Amino acid sequence: MTSDPNDRGGSDDDRDPDDDLTPDTESLPEDERVDDSTWSSFVDNITWHTSPSPDIPPDEMREALDDEEEWVAPEPEPIGWRTTSPSLVLGLFGALGGAFALFVIAIFLRPVPGWVLLVTIAVTVGSAAVLFTHLPQRRDPFSDGREV
């Protein structure tokens, strides 16, 4: 006895005679269907652009480019530590220098007077506070955090 994979458990008498003719997929209603001639005319009017070249002839393009003045970039603004705020540079040197001084004191210089240690810690913490004041005050809500 072989079974039909499409058999749904009923006998041949229970099946509708139109089941073999109708597909199992959903089709559009008659009022939304497009006839073949309309579809063919629509498809025939589609044009594929194979190159991104403009519709202007090359000679006119050359003339238009020759007529334009040459663009010169403006002088860039100077960048670097010489153009930044002096408090930012001093804060950076103080924080890094203070941390390095604390490292050297802890490793190589024993015993150290208490006032030297307190002054070094105060300079490091104060310089870090100055660096925190130079952080941006506002943030773009649509930004992902990258900024040039």
C-alpha positions as CSV (number, residue, x, y, z in Angstrom):
1,M,0.0,0.0,0.0
2,T,1.5,3.3,-1.1
3,S,0.3,6.6,0.2
4,D,0.0,9.9,-1.6
5,P,2.1,12.6,0.1
6,N,-0.7,15.1,-0.7
7,D,-3.4,12.9,0.8
8,R,-4.9,14.6,3.8
9,G,-6.3,11.5,5.4
10,G,-9.6,11.4,3.5
11,S,-10.7,9.1,0.9
12,D,-10.9,9.9,-2.8
13,D,-14.6,10.5,-2.5
14,D,-14.1,13.2,0.1
15,R,-11.9,15.3,-2.1
16,D,-13.3,18.3,-4.0
17,P,-12.8,17.8,-7.8
18,D,-11.5,21.4,-8.1
19,D,-8.7,20.8,-5.6
20,D,-6.3,19.6,-8.3
21,L,-6.9,22.7,-10.4
22,T,-6.6,25.4,-7.7
23,P,-3.1,26.3,-6.3
24,D,-2.4,26.3,-2.6
25,T,-1.2,30.0,-2.9
26,E,-3.2,33.1,-2.5
27,S,-4.1,35.0,-5.7
28,L,-5.3,38.6,-6.3
29,P,-9.0,39.3,-6.6
30,E,-10.2,39.9,-10.1
31,D,-10.6,43.6,-9.8
32,E,-6.9,44.0,-8.8
33,R,-5.5,41.9,-11.6
34,V,-3.7,43.4,-14.6
35,D,-4.3,42.0,-18.0
36,D,-1.5,40.7,-20.1
37,S,-1.4,43.5,-22.7
38,T,-1.2,46.2,-20.0
39,W,1.5,44.3,-18.2
40,S,3.5,43.9,-21.5
41,S,3.3,47.6,-22.3
42,F,4.4,48.4,-18.8
43,V,7.4,46.1,-19.0
44,D,8.4,47.2,-22.5
45,N,8.6,50.8,-21.4
46,I,11.1,50.1,-18.7
47,T,14.6,51.4,-19.7
48,W,17.8,50.3,-18.1
49,H,20.5,52.8,-17.8
50,T,23.8,51.0,-18.2
51,S,26.1,54.0,-17.6
52,P,26.0,56.9,-15.2
53,S,27.1,59.3,-17.9
54,P,25.0,62.5,-18.2
55,D,22.9,63.3,-21.3
56,I,25.2,66.3,-22.1
57,P,27.6,65.7,-25.0
58,P,31.3,65.5,-24.1
59,D,32.2,68.6,-26.1
60,E,29.6,70.7,-24.1
61,M,30.9,69.2,-20.9
62,R,34.5,70.2,-21.6
63,E,33.4,73.7,-22.5
64,A,31.4,74.0,-19.2
65,L,34.4,72.8,-17.2
66,D,36.8,75.2,-18.9
67,D,34.5,78.1,-18.2
68,E,34.5,77.5,-14.4
69,E,37.1,79.1,-12.2
70,E,39.5,76.8,-10.4
71,W,38.5,76.2,-6.8
72,V,41.2,76.9,-4.3
73,A,40.8,75.5,-0.8
74,P,41.0,78.0,2.1
75,E,44.1,78.0,4.3
76,P,43.5,75.4,7.1
77,E,43.5,76.6,10.7
78,P,46.6,75.7,12.7
79,I,46.1,72.7,15.0
80,G,48.1,71.3,17.8
81,W,49.0,72.2,21.4
82,R,50.1,75.7,20.5
83,T,46.5,76.7,19.5
84,T,44.7,75.1,22.4
85,S,43.7,76.7,25.7
86,P,46.7,77.2,28.1
87,S,44.7,75.7,30.9
88,L,44.1,72.5,28.9
89,V,47.8,72.1,28.2
90,L,48.8,72.9,31.9
91,G,46.1,70.4,33.1
92,L,47.4,67.7,30.8
93,F,51.0,68.2,31.9
94,G,50.0,68.5,35.5
95,A,47.8,65.3,35.5
96,L,50.4,63.2,33.6
97,G,53.4,64.7,35.3
98,G,51.8,64.4,38.8
99,A,50.9,60.7,38.1
100,F,54.4,60.0,36.9
101,A,55.9,61.9,39.9
102,L,53.7,59.8,42.3
103,F,55.0,56.6,40.5
104,V,58.6,57.7,40.9
105,I,58.2,58.7,44.5
106,A,56.5,55.4,45.4
107,I,59.2,53.3,43.6
108,F,62.5,55.1,44.1
109,L,62.2,57.8,46.8
110,R,61.7,56.3,50.2
111,P,61.1,58.0,52.8
112,V,59.5,61.2,51.4
113,P,58.4,64.1,53.5
114,G,54.6,64.2,53.8
115,W,54.2,67.7,52.4
116,V,55.9,66.6,49.1
117,L,53.4,63.7,48.8
118,L,50.4,66.0,49.6
119,V,51.5,68.6,47.0
120,T,52.0,66.0,44.3
121,I,48.6,64.5,45.0
122,A,47.0,68.0,45.0
123,V,48.6,68.9,41.7
124,T,47.5,65.6,40.1
125,V,43.9,65.9,41.4
126,G,43.7,69.6,40.5
127,S,45.0,69.1,37.0
128,A,42.5,66.2,36.5
129,A,39.7,68.6,37.6
130,V,40.9,71.1,35.0
131,L,40.8,68.5,32.3
132,F,37.2,67.6,33.3
133,T,36.2,71.2,32.9
134,H,37.4,71.1,29.2
135,L,35.0,68.2,28.4
136,P,32.1,69.2,26.0
137,Q,29.1,70.7,27.8
138,R,26.5,69.7,25.3
139,R,25.9,66.6,23.2
140,D,24.0,66.2,20.0
141,P,21.2,63.7,20.7
142,F,21.5,62.3,17.2
143,S,25.2,61.8,17.4
144,D,26.9,58.4,17.8
145,G,29.8,60.0,19.7
146,R,32.3,60.4,17.0
147,E,33.4,64.0,16.4
148,V,36.1,65.6,14.3
